[in-house]
């Protein structure tokens, strides 16, 4: 009988339309906002601009997923926090 190991971090690697969940959520917020803009200001120029905006955002998010090093930010906080006293290289007789 096969034994399956549960994978708890499946949400971290989940992809929808080639985007991670956070990027997909950002794309959906943009789509919903653009639909509201189309409803309340119906014009052909606005529709063209919104279609261009959403397609450019999708391409940008896909590029960021493929090359995550473009916006690499250093961590602010360390992974492990300890209250252990750090040893110093010199004597504290001052």
Phi and psi restraints in degrees (range 20) as a CNS / XPLOR table:
assign (resid 1 and name C) (resid 2 and name N)
       (resid 2 and name CA) (resid 2 and name C) 1.0 -75.1 20.0 2
assign (resid 2 and name N) (resid 2 and name CA)
       (resid 2 and name C) (resid 3 and name N) 1.0 144.9 20.0 2
assign (resid 2 and name C) (resid 3 and name N)
       (resid 3 and name CA) (resid 3 and name C) 1.0 -113.6 20.0 2
assign (resid 3 and name N) (resid 3 and name CA)
       (resid 3 and name C) (resid 4 and name N) 1.0 124.6 20.0 2
assign (resid 3 and name C) (resid 4 and name N)
       (resid 4 and name CA) (resid 4 and name C) 1.0 -104.3 20.0 2
assign (resid 4 and name N) (resid 4 and name CA)
       (resid 4 and name C) (resid 5 and name N) 1.0 131.6 20.0 2
assign (resid 4 and name C) (resid 5 and name N)
       (resid 5 and name CA) (resid 5 and name C) 1.0 -91.2 20.0 2
assign (resid 5 and name N) (resid 5 and name CA)
       (resid 5 and name C) (resid 6 and name N) 1.0 125.9 20.0 2
assign (resid 5 and name C) (resid 6 and name N)
       (resid 6 and name CA) (resid 6 and name C) 1.0 -67.7 20.0 2
assign (resid 6 and name N) (resid 6 and name CA)
       (resid 6 and name C) (resid 7 and name N) 1.0 135.5 20.0 2
assign (resid 6 and name C) (resid 7 and name N)
       (resid 7 and name CA) (resid 7 and name C) 1.0 -104.8 20.0 2
assign (resid 7 and name N) (resid 7 and name CA)
       (resid 7 and name C) (resid 8 and name N) 1.0 107.4 20.0 2
assign (resid 7 and name C) (resid 8 and name N)
       (resid 8 and name CA) (resid 8 and name C) 1.0 -82.0 20.0 2
assign (resid 8 and name N) (resid 8 and name CA)
       (resid 8 and name C) (resid 9 and name N) 1.0 -21.9 20.0 2
assign (resid 8 and name C) (resid 9 and name N)
       (resid 9 and name CA) (resid 9 and name C) 1.0 -97.7 20.0 2
assign (resid 9 and name N) (resid 9 and name CA)
       (resid 9 and name C) (resid 10 and name N) 1.0 34.2 20.0 2
assign (resid 9 and name C) (resid 10 and name N)
       (resid 10 and name CA) (resid 10 and name C) 1.0 -68.8 20.0 2
assign (resid 10 and name N) (resid 10 and name CA)
       (resid 10 and name C) (resid 11 and name N) 1.0 -29.3 20.0 2
assign (resid 10 and name C) (resid 11 and name N)
       (resid 11 and name CA) (resid 11 and name C) 1.0 -68.3 20.0 2
assign (resid 11 and name N) (resid 11 and name CA)
       (resid 11 and name C) (resid 12 and name N) 1.0 -25.3 20.0 2
assign (resid 11 and name C) (resid 12 and name N)
       (resid 12 and name CA) (resid 12 and name C) 1.0 -67.0 20.0 2
assign (resid 12 and name N) (resid 12 and name CA)
       (resid 12 and name C) (resid 13 and name N) 1.0 -33.3 20.0 2
assign (resid 12 and name C) (resid 13 and name N)
       (resid 13 and name CA) (resid 13 and name C) 1.0 -108.2 20.0 2
assign (resid 13 and name N) (resid 13 and name CA)
       (resid 13 and name C) (resid 14 and name N) 1.0 7.4 20.0 2
assign (resid 13 and name C) (resid 14 and name N)
       (resid 14 and name CA) (resid 14 and name C) 1.0 -67.6 20.0 2
assign (resid 14 and name N) (resid 14 and name CA)
       (resid 14 and name C) (resid 15 and name N) 1.0 140.0 20.0 2
assign (resid 14 and name C) (resid 15 and name N)
       (resid 15 and name CA) (resid 15 and name C) 1.0 -127.7 20.0 2
assign (resid 15 and name N) (resid 15 and name CA)
       (resid 15 and name C) (resid 16 and name N) 1.0 137.1 20.0 2
assign (resid 15 and name C) (resid 16 and name N)
       (resid 16 and name CA) (resid 16 and name C) 1.0 -127.9 20.0 2
assign (resid 16 and name N) (resid 16 and name CA)
       (resid 16 and name C) (resid 17 and name N) 1.0 121.9 20.0 2
assign (resid 16 and name C) (resid 17 and name N)
       (resid 17 and name CA) (resid 17 and name C) 1.0 55.4 20.0 2
assign (resid 17 and name N) (resid 17 and name CA)
       (resid 17 and name C) (resid 18 and name N) 1.0 33.9 20.0 2
assign (resid 17 and name C) (resid 18 and name N)
       (resid 18 and name CA) (resid 18 and name C) 1.0 80.4 20.0 2
assign (resid 18 and name N) (resid 18 and name CA)
       (resid 18 and name C) (resid 19 and name N) 1.0 7.6 20.0 2
assign (resid 18 and name C) (resid 19 and name N)
       (resid 19 and name CA) (resid 19 and name C) 1.0 -118.8 20.0 2
assign (resid 19 and name N) (resid 19 and name CA)
       (resid 19 and name C) (resid 20 and name N) 1.0 146.0 20.0 2
assign (resid 19 and name C) (resid 20 and name N)
       (resid 20 and name CA) (resid 20 and name C) 1.0 -65.7 20.0 2
assign (resid 20 and name N) (resid 20 and name CA)
       (resid 20 and name C) (resid 21 and name N) 1.0 166.2 20.0 2
assign (resid 20 and name C) (resid 21 and name N)
       (resid 21 and name CA) (resid 21 and name C) 1.0 -59.1 20.0 2
assign (resid 21 and name N) (resid 21 and name CA)
       (resid 21 and name C) (resid 22 and name N) 1.0 -39.4 20.0 2
assign (resid 21 and name C) (resid 22 and name N)
       (resid 22 and name CA) (resid 22 and name C) 1.0 -66.7 20.0 2
assign (resid 22 and name N) (resid 22 and name CA)
       (resid 22 and name C) (resid 23 and name N) 1.0 -41.4 20.0 2
assign (resid 22 and name C) (resid 23 and name N)
       (resid 23 and name CA) (resid 23 and name C) 1.0 -69.3 20.0 2
assign (resid 23 and name N) (resid 23 and name CA)
       (resid 23 and name C) (resid 24 and name N) 1.0 -37.2 20.0 2
assign (resid 23 and name C) (resid 24 and name N)
       (resid 24 and name CA) (resid 24 and name C) 1.0 -65.3 20.0 2
assign (resid 24 and name N) (resid 24 and name CA)
       (resid 24 and name C) (resid 25 and name N) 1.0 -38.6 20.0 2
assign (resid 24 and name C) (resid 25 and name N)
       (resid 25 and name CA) (resid 25 and name C) 1.0 -63.6 20.0 2
assign (resid 25 and name N) (resid 25 and name CA)
       (resid 25 and name C) (resid 26 and name N) 1.0 -40.9 20.0 2
assign (resid 25 and name C) (resid 26 and name N)
       (resid 26 and name CA) (resid 26 and name C) 1.0 -62.7 20.0 2
assign (resid 26 and name N) (resid 26 and name CA)
       (resid 26 and name C) (resid 27 and name N) 1.0 -40.4 20.0 2
assign (resid 26 and name C) (resid 27 and name N)
       (resid 27 and name CA) (resid 27 and name C) 1.0 -65.0 20.0 2
assign (resid 27 and name N) (resid 27 and name CA)
       (resid 27 and name C) (resid 28 and name N) 1.0 -41.3 20.0 2
assign (resid 27 and name C) (resid 28 and name N)
       (resid 28 and name CA) (resid 28 and name C) 1.0 -68.6 20.0 2
assign (resid 28 and name N) (resid 28 and name CA)
       (resid 28 and name C) (resid 29 and name N) 1.0 -35.6 20.0 2
assign (resid 28 and name C) (resid 29 and name N)
       (resid 29 and name CA) (resid 29 and name C) 1.0 -63.2 20.0 2
assign (resid 29 and name N) (resid 29 and name CA)
       (resid 29 and name C) (resid 30 and name N) 1.0 -40.6 20.0 2
assign (resid 29 and name C) (resid 30 and name N)
       (resid 30 and name CA) (resid 30 and name C) 1.0 -64.9 20.0 2
assign (resid 30 and name N) (resid 30 and name CA)
       (resid 30 and name C) (resid 31 and name N) 1.0 -40.4 20.0 2
assign (resid 30 and name C) (resid 31 and name N)
       (resid 31 and name CA) (resid 31 and name C) 1.0 -66.0 20.0 2
assign (resid 31 and name N) (resid 31 and name CA)
       (resid 31 and name C) (resid 32 and name N) 1.0 -43.6 20.0 2
assign (resid 31 and name C) (resid 32 and name N)
       (resid 32 and name CA) (resid 32 and name C) 1.0 -65.7 20.0 2
assign (resid 32 and name N) (resid 32 and name CA)
       (resid 32 and name C) (resid 33 and name N) 1.0 -41.0 20.0 2
assign (resid 32 and name C) (resid 33 and name N)
       (resid 33 and name CA) (resid 33 and name C) 1.0 -63.2 20.0 2
assign (resid 33 and name N) (resid 33 and name CA)
       (resid 33 and name C) (resid 34 and name N) 1.0 -40.7 20.0 2
assign (resid 33 and name C) (resid 34 and name N)
       (resid 34 and name CA) (resid 34 and name C) 1.0 -67.8 20.0 2
assign (resid 34 and name N) (resid 34 and name CA)
       (resid 34 and name C) (resid 35 and name N) 1.0 -34.7 20.0 2
assign (resid 34 and name C) (resid 35 and name N)
       (resid 35 and name CA) (resid 35 and name C) 1.0 -64.6 20.0 2
assign (resid 35 and name N) (resid 35 and name CA)
       (resid 35 and name C) (resid 36 and name N) 1.0 -39.4 20.0 2
assign (resid 35 and name C) (resid 36 and name N)
       (resid 36 and name CA) (resid 36 and name C) 1.0 -64.7 20.0 2
assign (resid 36 and name N) (resid 36 and name CA)
       (resid 36 and name C) (resid 37 and name N) 1.0 -40.0 20.0 2
assign (resid 36 and name C) (resid 37 and name N)
       (resid 37 and name CA) (resid 37 and name C) 1.0 -63.7 20.0 2
assign (resid 37 and name N) (resid 37 and name CA)
       (resid 37 and name C) (resid 38 and name N) 1.0 -39.5 20.0 2
assign (resid 37 and name C) (resid 38 and name N)
       (resid 38 and name CA) (resid 38 and name C) 1.0 -65.4 20.0 2
assign (resid 38 and name N) (resid 38 and name CA)
       (resid 38 and name C) (resid 39 and name N) 1.0 -39.9 20.0 2
assign (resid 38 and name C) (resid 39 and name N)
       (resid 39 and name CA) (resid 39 and name C) 1.0 -65.7 20.0 2
assign (resid 39 and name N) (resid 39 and name CA)
       (resid 39 and name C) (resid 40 and name N) 1.0 -45.0 20.0 2
assign (resid 39 and name C) (resid 40 and name N)
       (resid 40 and name CA) (resid 40 and name C) 1.0 -88.6 20.0 2
assign (resid 40 and name N) (resid 40 and name CA)
       (resid 40 and name C) (resid 41 and name N) 1.0 -15.6 20.0 2
assign (resid 40 and name C) (resid 41 and name N)
       (resid 41 and name CA) (resid 41 and name C) 1.0 -138.0 20.0 2
assign (resid 41 and name N) (resid 41 and name CA)
       (resid 41 and name C) (resid 42 and name N) 1.0 78.2 20.0 2
assign (resid 41 and name C) (resid 42 and name N)
       (resid 42 and name CA) (resid 42 and name C) 1.0 -78.4 20.0 2
assign (resid 42 and name N) (resid 42 and name CA)
       (resid 42 and name C) (resid 43 and name N) 1.0 106.8 20.0 2
assign (resid 42 and name C) (resid 43 and name N)
       (resid 43 and name CA) (resid 43 and name C) 1.0 -151.2 20.0 2
assign (resid 43 and name N) (resid 43 and name CA)
       (resid 43 and name C) (resid 44 and name N) 1.0 153.7 20.0 2
assign (resid 43 and name C) (resid 44 and name N)
       (resid 44 and name CA) (resid 44 and name C) 1.0 -67.4 20.0 2
assign (resid 44 and name N) (resid 44 and name CA)
       (resid 44 and name C) (resid 45 and name N) 1.0 -37.1 20.0 2
assign (resid 44 and name C) (resid 45 and name N)
       (resid 45 and name CA) (resid 45 and name C) 1.0 -64.5 20.0 2
assign (resid 45 and name N) (resid 45 and name CA)
       (resid 45 and name C) (resid 46 and name N) 1.0 -39.1 20.0 2
assign (resid 45 and name C) (resid 46 and name N)
       (resid 46 and name CA) (resid 46 and name C) 1.0 -66.7 20.0 2
assign (resid 46 and name N) (resid 46 and name CA)
       (resid 46 and name C) (resid 47 and name N) 1.0 -39.3 20.0 2
assign (resid 46 and name C) (resid 47 and name N)
       (resid 47 and name CA) (resid 47 and name C) 1.0 -64.5 20.0 2
assign (resid 47 and name N) (resid 47 and name CA)
       (resid 47 and name C) (resid 48 and name N) 1.0 -43.7 20.0 2
assign (resid 47 and name C) (resid 48 and name N)
       (resid 48 and name CA) (resid 48 and name C) 1.0 -64.1 20.0 2
assign (resid 48 and name N) (resid 48 and name CA)
       (resid 48 and name C) (resid 49 and name N) 1.0 -42.0 20.0 2
assign (resid 48 and name C) (resid 49 and name N)
       (resid 49 and name CA) (resid 49 and name C) 1.0 -65.8 20.0 2
assign (resid 49 and name N) (resid 49 and name CA)
       (resid 49 and name C) (resid 50 and name N) 1.0 -39.9 20.0 2
assign (resid 49 and name C) (resid 50 and name N)
       (resid 50 and name CA) (resid 50 and name C) 1.0 -69.0 20.0 2
assign (resid 50 and name N) (resid 50 and name CA)
       (resid 50 and name C) (resid 51 and name N) 1.0 -40.5 20.0 2
assign (resid 50 and name C) (resid 51 and name N)
       (resid 51 and name CA) (resid 51 and name C) 1.0 -62.3 20.0 2
assign (resid 51 and name N) (resid 51 and name CA)
       (resid 51 and name C) (resid 52 and name N) 1.0 -40.9 20.0 2
assign (resid 51 and name C) (resid 52 and name N)
       (resid 52 and name CA) (resid 52 and name C) 1.0 -64.5 20.0 2
assign (resid 52 and name N) (resid 52 and name CA)
       (resid 52 and name C) (resid 53 and name N) 1.0 -43.0 20.0 2
assign (resid 52 and name C) (resid 53 and name N)
       (resid 53 and name CA) (resid 53 and name C) 1.0 -61.2 20.0 2
assign (resid 53 and name N) (resid 53 and name CA)
       (resid 53 and name C) (resid 54 and name N) 1.0 -47.4 20.0 2
assign (resid 53 and name C) (resid 54 and name N)
       (resid 54 and name CA) (resid 54 and name C) 1.0 -67.6 20.0 2
assign (resid 54 and name N) (resid 54 and name CA)
       (resid 54 and name C) (resid 55 and name N) 1.0 -38.1 20.0 2
assign (resid 54 and name C) (resid 55 and name N)
       (resid 55 and name CA) (resid 55 and name C) 1.0 -69.3 20.0 2
assign (resid 55 and name N) (resid 55 and name CA)
       (resid 55 and name C) (resid 56 and name N) 1.0 -39.3 20.0 2
assign (resid 55 and name C) (resid 56 and name N)
       (resid 56 and name CA) (resid 56 and name C) 1.0 -65.8 20.0 2
assign (resid 56 and name N) (resid 56 and name CA)
       (resid 56 and name C) (resid 57 and name N) 1.0 -39.3 20.0 2
assign (resid 56 and name C) (resid 57 and name N)
       (resid 57 and name CA) (resid 57 and name C) 1.0 -64.2 20.0 2
assign (resid 57 and name N) (resid 57 and name CA)
       (resid 57 and name C) (resid 58 and name N) 1.0 -41.3 20.0 2
assign (resid 57 and name C) (resid 58 and name N)
       (resid 58 and name CA) (resid 58 and name C) 1.0 -63.8 20.0 2
assign (resid 58 and name N) (resid 58 and name CA)
       (resid 58 and name C) (resid 59 and name N) 1.0 -43.1 20.0 2
assign (resid 58 and name C) (resid 59 and name N)
       (resid 59 and name CA) (resid 59 and name C) 1.0 -65.1 20.0 2
assign (resid 59 and name N) (resid 59 and name CA)
       (resid 59 and name C) (resid 60 and name N) 1.0 -42.5 20.0 2
assign (resid 59 and name C) (resid 60 and name N)
       (resid 60 and name CA) (resid 60 and name C) 1.0 -62.3 20.0 2
assign (resid 60 and name N) (resid 60 and name CA)
       (resid 60 and name C) (resid 61 and name N) 1.0 -44.3 20.0 2
assign (resid 60 and name C) (resid 61 and name N)
       (resid 61 and name CA) (resid 61 and name C) 1.0 -65.9 20.0 2
assign (resid 61 and name N) (resid 61 and name CA)
       (resid 61 and name C) (resid 62 and name N) 1.0 -36.5 20.0 2
assign (resid 61 and name C) (resid 62 and name N)
       (resid 62 and name CA) (resid 62 and name C) 1.0 -65.7 20.0 2
assign (resid 62 and name N) (resid 62 and name CA)
       (resid 62 and name C) (resid 63 and name N) 1.0 -39.3 20.0 2
assign (resid 62 and name C) (resid 63 and name N)
       (resid 63 and name CA) (resid 63 and name C) 1.0 -64.6 20.0 2
assign (resid 63 and name N) (resid 63 and name CA)
       (resid 63 and name C) (resid 64 and name N) 1.0 -39.5 20.0 2
assign (resid 63 and name C) (resid 64 and name N)
       (resid 64 and name CA) (resid 64 and name C) 1.0 -68.0 20.0 2
assign (resid 64 and name N) (resid 64 and name CA)
       (resid 64 and name C) (resid 65 and name N) 1.0 -31.5 20.0 2
assign (resid 64 and name C) (resid 65 and name N)
       (resid 65 and name CA) (resid 65 and name C) 1.0 -70.9 20.0 2
assign (resid 65 and name N) (resid 65 and name CA)
       (resid 65 and name C) (resid 66 and name N) 1.0 -39.9 20.0 2
assign (resid 65 and name C) (resid 66 and name N)
       (resid 66 and name CA) (resid 66 and name C) 1.0 -72.6 20.0 2
assign (resid 66 and name N) (resid 66 and name CA)
       (resid 66 and name C) (resid 67 and name N) 1.0 -33.1 20.0 2
assign (resid 66 and name C) (resid 67 and name N)
       (resid 67 and name CA) (resid 67 and name C) 1.0 -126.1 20.0 2
assign (resid 67 and name N) (resid 67 and name CA)
       (resid 67 and name C) (resid 68 and name N) 1.0 79.4 20.0 2
assign (resid 67 and name C) (resid 68 and name N)
       (resid 68 and name CA) (resid 68 and name C) 1.0 -69.8 20.0 2
assign (resid 68 and name N) (resid 68 and name CA)
       (resid 68 and name C) (resid 69 and name N) 1.0 -13.1 20.0 2
assign (resid 68 and name C) (resid 69 and name N)
       (resid 69 and name CA) (resid 69 and name C) 1.0 -76.1 20.0 2
assign (resid 69 and name N) (resid 69 and name CA)
       (resid 69 and name C) (resid 70 and name N) 1.0 -7.6 20.0 2
assign (resid 69 and name C) (resid 70 and name N)
       (resid 70 and name CA) (resid 70 and name C) 1.0 -65.1 20.0 2
assign (resid 70 and name N) (resid 70 and name CA)
       (resid 70 and name C) (resid 71 and name N) 1.0 -39.3 20.0 2
assign (resid 70 and name C) (resid 71 and name N)
       (resid 71 and name CA) (resid 71 and name C) 1.0 -119.2 20.0 2
assign (resid 71 and name N) (resid 71 and name CA)
       (resid 71 and name C) (resid 72 and name N) 1.0 55.7 20.0 2
assign (resid 71 and name C) (resid 72 and name N)
       (resid 72 and name CA) (resid 72 and name C) 1.0 -83.8 20.0 2
assign (resid 72 and name N) (resid 72 and name CA)
       (resid 72 and name C) (resid 73 and name N) 1.0 122.5 20.0 2
assign (resid 72 and name C) (resid 73 and name N)
       (resid 73 and name CA) (resid 73 and name C) 1.0 -114.0 20.0 2
assign (resid 73 and name N) (resid 73 and name CA)
       (resid 73 and name C) (resid 74 and name N) 1.0 140.8 20.0 2
assign (resid 73 and name C) (resid 74 and name N)
       (resid 74 and name CA) (resid 74 and name C) 1.0 -73.1 20.0 2
assign (resid 74 and name N) (resid 74 and name CA)
       (resid 74 and name C) (resid 75 and name N) 1.0 147.0 20.0 2
assign (resid 74 and name C) (resid 75 and name N)
       (resid 75 and name CA) (resid 75 and name C) 1.0 -65.5 20.0 2
assign (resid 75 and name N) (resid 75 and name CA)
       (resid 75 and name C) (resid 76 and name N) 1.0 141.6 20.0 2
assign (resid 75 and name C) (resid 76 and name N)
       (resid 76 and name CA) (resid 76 and name C) 1.0 -82.9 20.0 2
assign (resid 76 and name N) (resid 76 and name CA)
       (resid 76 and name C) (resid 77 and name N) 1.0 -43.0 20.0 2
assign (resid 76 and name C) (resid 77 and name N)
       (resid 77 and name CA) (resid 77 and name C) 1.0 -106.1 20.0 2
assign (resid 77 and name N) (resid 77 and name CA)
       (resid 77 and name C) (resid 78 and name N) 1.0 147.0 20.0 2
assign (resid 77 and name C) (resid 78 and name N)
       (resid 78 and name CA) (resid 78 and name C) 1.0 -71.0 20.0 2
assign (resid 78 and name N) (resid 78 and name CA)
       (resid 78 and name C) (resid 79 and name N) 1.0 161.5 20.0 2
assign (resid 78 and name C) (resid 79 and name N)
       (resid 79 and name CA) (resid 79 and name C) 1.0 -67.7 20.0 2
assign (resid 79 and name N) (resid 79 and name CA)
       (resid 79 and name C) (resid 80 and name N) 1.0 -43.7 20.0 2
assign (resid 79 and name C) (resid 80 and name N)
       (resid 80 and name CA) (resid 80 and name C) 1.0 -114.3 20.0 2
assign (resid 80 and name N) (resid 80 and name CA)
       (resid 80 and name C) (resid 81 and name N) 1.0 133.4 20.0 2
assign (resid 80 and name C) (resid 81 and name N)
       (resid 81 and name CA) (resid 81 and name C) 1.0 -114.1 20.0 2
assign (resid 81 and name N) (resid 81 and name CA)
       (resid 81 and name C) (resid 82 and name N) 1.0 128.8 20.0 2
assign (resid 81 and name C) (resid 82 and name N)
       (resid 82 and name CA) (resid 82 and name C) 1.0 -133.4 20.0 2
assign (resid 82 and name N) (resid 82 and name CA)
       (resid 82 and name C) (resid 83 and name N) 1.0 148.2 20.0 2
assign (resid 82 and name C) (resid 83 and name N)
       (resid 83 and name CA) (resid 83 and name C) 1.0 -103.4 20.0 2
assign (resid 83 and name N) (resid 83 and name CA)
       (resid 83 and name C) (resid 84 and name N) 1.0 18.7 20.0 2
assign (resid 83 and name C) (resid 84 and name N)
       (resid 84 and name CA) (resid 84 and name C) 1.0 -70.9 20.0 2
assign (resid 84 and name N) (resid 84 and name CA)
       (resid 84 and name C) (resid 85 and name N) 1.0 137.9 20.0 2
assign (resid 84 and name C) (resid 85 and name N)
       (resid 85 and name CA) (resid 85 and name C) 1.0 -67.6 20.0 2
assign (resid 85 and name N) (resid 85 and name CA)
       (resid 85 and name C) (resid 86 and name N) 1.0 131.9 20.0 2
assign (resid 85 and name C) (resid 86 and name N)
       (resid 86 and name CA) (resid 86 and name C) 1.0 -79.7 20.0 2
assign (resid 86 and name N) (resid 86 and name CA)
       (resid 86 and name C) (resid 87 and name N) 1.0 136.2 20.0 2
assign (resid 86 and name C) (resid 87 and name N)
       (resid 87 and name CA) (resid 87 and name C) 1.0 -79.6 20.0 2
assign (resid 87 and name N) (resid 87 and name CA)
       (resid 87 and name C) (resid 88 and name N) 1.0 140.6 20.0 2
assign (resid 87 and name C) (resid 88 and name N)
       (resid 88 and name CA) (resid 88 and name C) 1.0 -102.1 20.0 2
assign (resid 88 and name N) (resid 88 and name CA)
       (resid 88 and name C) (resid 89 and name N) 1.0 155.3 20.0 2
assign (resid 88 and name C) (resid 89 and name N)
       (resid 89 and name CA) (resid 89 and name C) 1.0 -80.2 20.0 2
assign (resid 89 and name N) (resid 89 and name CA)
       (resid 89 and name C) (resid 90 and name N) 1.0 -11.0 20.0 2
assign (resid 89 and name C) (resid 90 and name N)
       (resid 90 and name CA) (resid 90 and name C) 1.0 -125.6 20.0 2
assign (resid 90 and name N) (resid 90 and name CA)
       (resid 90 and name C) (resid 91 and name N) 1.0 166.1 20.0 2
assign (resid 90 and name C) (resid 91 and name N)
       (resid 91 and name CA) (resid 91 and name C) 1.0 -75.5 20.0 2
assign (resid 91 and name N) (resid 91 and name CA)
       (resid 91 and name C) (resid 92 and name N) 1.0 149.4 20.0 2
assign (resid 91 and name C) (resid 92 and name N)
       (resid 92 and name CA) (resid 92 and name C) 1.0 -99.6 20.0 2
assign (resid 92 and name N) (resid 92 and name CA)
       (resid 92 and name C) (resid 93 and name N) 1.0 40.3 20.0 2
assign (resid 92 and name C) (resid 93 and name N)
       (resid 93 and name CA) (resid 93 and name C) 1.0 -87.8 20.0 2
assign (resid 93 and name N) (resid 93 and name CA)
       (resid 93 and name C) (resid 94 and name N) 1.0 2.3 20.0 2
